[in-house]
Amino acid sequence: MLAQSVQSSLVSGQLAAKHLNENGLLVLTGANAALKGTAGMIAYGTAKAAVHHLVKSFAAADSGLPAGAHSVGLLPYVQCFFHSFIYLN
């Protein structure tokens, strides 16, 4: 989980520091799990919290990103609706 989420975000940040234009935008994909506890999915929540921290770190002054560049994190949220199903014999 860490390699999939955190390592790819670190590589993206390194590439952005070298190749992003001034006033560019670095977008990293996080998850709503970064903002709350994730009992039963601790590794997932930890990885997404690390990505959330990277977004904040890349947004800080002297982060290594070009002048005027911004970083944002996407936190997709899926809301599930359970429907009652009638099974006919």
N, C-alpha and C positions, 0 to 999 in steps of 0.2 A: 504494500500500500504506500509506503513512504517513497519507494523508487518511482512508482507511477505518478504520484501527485507532486511530491516535493522536489525530486530530482528534475523532473521535466520543467517545473516552474523556475528552478535555479538556472537551468540551461537557457530558458527563455529570457530571463533577466540578464544573463551574461551576453547573449546575442543582442539584446536590446541596447545594452551599454555600448556595444561596438558598432552597431549598424542602424539604430533608430535615428531618425531625423530630429532636429530640434523641434520642439513643440509636438513631438510624437506621442503615441499612446501605447502603453503596454497593458494588455488585457490578460489576466490569469483567471482560470476557472477554479472557483472554490465550491463551497456548498454551505447551505444553511446550518449544517452540523458544526461549522466552525464557531457558531455563536452560542451553542448550548451543549449540555451534556449528551453523550451518545451511549448510554448503557447498552451493552450487547454489540456495539460497533466501536469499541474504544480506539482501535488502530485507525479506522476511517476518520473518526472525529479528530484524532490527534494530527493526522496528515492534513486534513482540511484546515485546522487551526494554524498549522505551520504555513500553509499557503496564504492564509489571511494575514499572518504576520509579515510574510514576504511582500505582500501588496503594500502594507503600511510602510515597510522599510524602503521599498523602491520609491514611494511617494515622498520620502523625506529629503530634505536638502542634502547635498553631497552624497547621494546614493550611488553615483556613477552613471546615472542616466543623463542623456544630453540636456542642455539648457531648455527649460520650459516643458520638458516631457512630463507626462502624468502616468500613473499606474492605477488601474481599477481592477476590482475583483468581481466576477459574476457569481452570485450566490443563488443558483436555481433552487426553487422550492416546488416540490410536487405534492399536491394535495390530493389524497385518495378519497374517493367517495365509494362507499360500499352500498350496493343495491341489493334489494331482496329479489331473489329469483324463484320462480315457481316452476318446479319440475313436474312435468306431466308424464304419467306412465302410459 
